[in-house]
Amino acid sequence: MFFTERLALLLETGGALQPSLQSLHEQTDNPMLAEIIGSLAEEVLAGQSFSQALAKHPEMFSSTYINLINAGEQGGFMDRVLNELLNMEKKQEELRVTVRSALAYPSFLMCFSAAVILFILLVVFPKFGVLFDSIRDQLPISTVLLLFLSNGLRDYWYVIFSGLLAITLLVNNWLKSPAGHETVDRFKLRLPLIKDIFIQIYLIQSLRVMGLSLANGVSVIDSLASCRDVVNNLVFRRFMSQAIKYVSDGKGIGAAFDKGTFIPSMVRQMIKTGEESGNLALVMKRIADFYERELENKLALLTKIIEPLMLLVMGVVVGLIVSSLILPIFKLSRAVH
């Protein structure tokens, strides 16, 4: 975003591409970014096109970025493309912030609840263990289970910790494998409620890129390839690859999207309409904007529902633990009287 915004500004104010790149190279404090910009300036000075120079740095510039820059070079509207890329990246960042914000408070509540429960089991319960020995036969089943769990955590914490660490590593390695990655991606598109959120995220990411690409003269096939690279879901990427094949065979993008069973019918209908009317780029942008608003509303609603539910669950769990301490104490006090 730093690079794109400043390069767009320099080009808008009448600067040529190579001197603008050289100026950015000199202004950049980040050594890695400065090295990449310096390399771009040298390659453009040597006679390569800007898109060709960008393609040599895939670690920074996506295929979407390169395709759009190539279209801007050919059409003579590079500064406009850069501004549109910047706006798209800002939209993507806003989407990431929205999702992170929706997950932040529930995640905090889960961690806090776990910390409270561990504190009670490891610090509070052991102090009452000796007192409860005299009425062990009269203890509620919940107290017996929690005492057993407390003793197990204190006496065998290293075994439990090692087991959890081993399970975490195994699960992490499985998730990184092709089979694990694909299994998780399939679940994302099948689980009730969750699938709607993920589908909307994928559509926002892919259709915004495609709409921007088509509006700037990128071919449909290259636009679909850019969409495929944007979404981090193997099932969705496979669908995009099939769509590219359909378009290559001359069947049209509407027919290709009809094959996506997880694609909402409204999206399929709008894409067909946009294809028939020649306004596919506008339709893609409208769909992305619509689903972005829908997603924000849905995440806000889910957050409002999840927060009280988690507080309720937390209260029930902590209340159960505390009652498991208080009931035996009442029995002890009656025994003393």
CORKA-V535563 format. One record per pair of residues at least 6 apart in sequence whose C-alpha atoms are under 8 Angstrom apart, sorted by sequence separation. I is the first residue (numbers start at 1). J is the second residue. D is the distance in Angstrom with one decimal. If there is no record, write none. Layout:
[[I | J | D] [I | J | D]]
This chain:
[[11 | 17 | 6.9] [28 | 34 | 5.5] [44 | 50 | 6.1] [55 | 61 | 7.2] [72 | 78 | 4.4] [174 | 180 | 5.2] [175 | 181 | 5.2] [188 | 194 | 6.6] [189 | 195 | 4.5] [213 | 219 | 7.8] [214 | 220 | 6.7] [231 | 237 | 6.9] [246 | 252 | 6.6] [247 | 253 | 5.9] [257 | 263 | 7.3] [274 | 280 | 4.3] [54 | 61 | 6.5] [72 | 79 | 7.9] [132 | 139 | 7.7] [153 | 160 | 7.4] [174 | 181 | 7.8] [188 | 195 | 5.3] [189 | 196 | 7.6] [246 | 253 | 7.3] [274 | 281 | 7.8] [26 | 34 | 7.5] [55 | 63 | 7.8] [72 | 80 | 7.8] [187 | 195 | 7.8] [228 | 236 | 7.5] [229 | 237 | 7.4] [274 | 282 | 7.8] [11 | 20 | 7.2] [25 | 34 | 5.1] [44 | 53 | 6.8] [69 | 78 | 6.6] [72 | 81 | 6.0] [175 | 184 | 7.6] [189 | 198 | 6.9] [214 | 223 | 6.7] [228 | 237 | 5.0] [246 | 255 | 7.6] [247 | 256 | 7.1] [271 | 280 | 6.6] [274 | 283 | 5.7] [10 | 20 | 6.1] [24 | 34 | 7.8] [25 | 35 | 7.5] [40 | 50 | 7.5] [43 | 53 | 6.0] [188 | 198 | 6.5] [189 | 199 | 6.8] [213 | 223 | 5.7] [243 | 253 | 6.8] [246 | 256 | 5.7] [258 | 268 | 6.1] [55 | 66 | 6.5] [257 | 268 | 6.0] [25 | 37 | 5.4] [54 | 66 | 6.4] [69 | 81 | 6.7] [228 | 240 | 5.6] [244 | 256 | 8.0] [271 | 283 | 6.7] [7 | 20 | 6.6] [24 | 37 | 7.1] [25 | 38 | 5.4] [40 | 53 | 5.7] [68 | 81 | 6.7] [69 | 82 | 7.5] [210 | 223 | 5.2] [227 | 240 | 7.5] [228 | 241 | 7.2] [243 | 256 | 4.7] [270 | 283 | 6.8] [271 | 284 | 7.3] [7 | 21 | 7.2] [40 | 54 | 6.9] [52 | 66 | 8.0] [209 | 223 | 7.5] [210 | 224 | 6.6] [242 | 256 | 7.3] [243 | 257 | 6.8] [254 | 268 | 6.6] [22 | 37 | 7.5] [51 | 66 | 5.4] [225 | 240 | 7.3] [254 | 269 | 7.9] [21 | 37 | 6.4] [22 | 38 | 6.5] [51 | 67 | 7.4] [210 | 226 | 7.3] [224 | 240 | 6.5] [225 | 241 | 7.5] [7 | 24 | 7.5] [21 | 38 | 7.3] [209 | 226 | 7.2] [210 | 227 | 6.2] [224 | 241 | 8.0] [254 | 271 | 5.8] [255 | 272 | 7.9] [6 | 24 | 7.6] [51 | 69 | 5.8] [129 | 147 | 7.2] [209 | 227 | 6.2] [253 | 271 | 7.7] [254 | 272 | 4.7] [21 | 40 | 7.2] [22 | 41 | 5.7] [50 | 69 | 7.5] [51 | 70 | 5.2] [224 | 243 | 7.5] [225 | 244 | 7.3] [253 | 272 | 7.7] [21 | 41 | 5.3] [50 | 70 | 7.6] [65 | 85 | 7.3] [207 | 227 | 7.2] [224 | 244 | 6.3] [267 | 287 | 7.1] [3 | 24 | 7.7] [36 | 57 | 7.5] [126 | 147 | 7.7] [206 | 227 | 4.6] [239 | 260 | 6.7] [254 | 275 | 6.9] [19 | 41 | 7.7] [51 | 73 | 8.0] [125 | 147 | 6.8] [205 | 227 | 7.6] [206 | 228 | 7.3] [253 | 275 | 7.5] [18 | 41 | 5.5] [50 | 73 | 7.8] [221 | 244 | 5.7] [126 | 150 | 7.1] [206 | 230 | 6.4] [121 | 146 | 7.3] [125 | 150 | 6.8] [126 | 151 | 7.6] [205 | 230 | 6.8] [206 | 231 | 6.6] [18 | 44 | 6.2] [121 | 147 | 7.9] [205 | 231 | 6.8] [221 | 247 | 6.9] [18 | 45 | 6.4] [220 | 247 | 7.8] [221 | 248 | 7.3] [121 | 149 | 7.6] [122 | 150 | 6.0] [121 | 150 | 5.0] [202 | 231 | 6.1] [122 | 153 | 7.2] [122 | 154 | 6.6] [202 | 236 | 8.0] [185 | 233 | 5.7] [185 | 234 | 6.4] [186 | 235 | 6.6] [185 | 235 | 6.5] [182 | 233 | 7.8] [182 | 234 | 6.0] [181 | 234 | 7.6] [182 | 235 | 7.0] [199 | 262 | 7.6] [199 | 263 | 7.5] [214 | 280 | 7.6] [215 | 281 | 5.4] [12 | 79 | 6.1] [214 | 281 | 5.4] [215 | 282 | 7.7] [11 | 79 | 5.9] [213 | 281 | 7.8] [211 | 280 | 7.2] [212 | 281 | 6.8] [8 | 78 | 8.0] [9 | 79 | 7.8] [211 | 281 | 4.2] [8 | 79 | 5.1] [210 | 281 | 7.2] [211 | 282 | 6.5] [8 | 80 | 7.7] [211 | 283 | 7.5] [189 | 262 | 7.2] [211 | 284 | 4.9] [212 | 285 | 7.5] [8 | 82 | 5.6] [210 | 284 | 6.9] [211 | 285 | 5.3] [7 | 82 | 7.8] [8 | 83 | 6.3] [208 | 284 | 6.4] [5 | 82 | 7.3] [207 | 284 | 5.2] [208 | 285 | 5.4] [4 | 82 | 6.1] [5 | 83 | 7.0] [207 | 285 | 6.6] [4 | 83 | 7.6] [207 | 287 | 7.3] [208 | 288 | 5.6] [4 | 85 | 7.7] [5 | 86 | 6.5] [207 | 288 | 5.9] [4 | 86 | 6.4] [204 | 287 | 7.6] [205 | 288 | 7.6] [204 | 288 | 4.5] [1 | 86 | 6.2] [203 | 288 | 6.6] [204 | 289 | 7.3] [204 | 291 | 6.4] [1 | 89 | 7.2] [203 | 291 | 7.7] [204 | 292 | 6.4] [201 | 291 | 8.0] [200 | 291 | 6.0] [201 | 292 | 7.8] [200 | 292 | 7.6] [201 | 295 | 7.6] [200 | 295 | 6.7] [197 | 295 | 6.8] [92 | 205 | 7.2] [88 | 208 | 7.5] [88 | 209 | 7.7] [84 | 212 | 7.6] [81 | 216 | 7.5] [72 | 216 | 7.0] [64 | 209 | 7.1] [68 | 213 | 6.0] [71 | 216 | 6.2] [67 | 213 | 7.6] [71 | 217 | 5.9] [71 | 218 | 6.0] [68 | 216 | 6.9] [64 | 213 | 7.6] [68 | 218 | 6.9] [67 | 218 | 6.9] [67 | 222 | 7.5] [64 | 223 | 7.6] [67 | 226 | 8.0] [64 | 226 | 4.8] [63 | 226 | 5.8] [64 | 227 | 7.6] [64 | 229 | 8.0] [63 | 229 | 7.3] [64 | 230 | 7.9] [62 | 229 | 7.9] [146 | 321 | 7.7] [142 | 320 | 8.0] [143 | 321 | 7.8] [146 | 324 | 8.0] [142 | 321 | 7.9] [143 | 324 | 4.8] [142 | 324 | 6.0] [143 | 325 | 6.9] [140 | 324 | 7.1] [140 | 327 | 7.9] [140 | 328 | 7.6] [139 | 328 | 6.2] [135 | 328 | 8.0] [132 | 328 | 7.1] [95 | 292 | 7.7] [102 | 299 | 6.1] [106 | 303 | 7.7] [128 | 325 | 7.9] [135 | 332 | 7.5] [98 | 296 | 6.9] [102 | 300 | 6.8] [99 | 299 | 7.3] [103 | 303 | 7.7] [106 | 306 | 7.0] [110 | 310 | 7.7] [125 | 325 | 7.7] [98 | 299 | 7.9] [102 | 303 | 5.8] [106 | 307 | 6.2] [109 | 310 | 7.1] [113 | 314 | 6.1] [117 | 318 | 6.9] [120 | 321 | 7.9] [105 | 307 | 7.5] [109 | 311 | 7.6] [116 | 318 | 7.9] [106 | 310 | 7.2]]
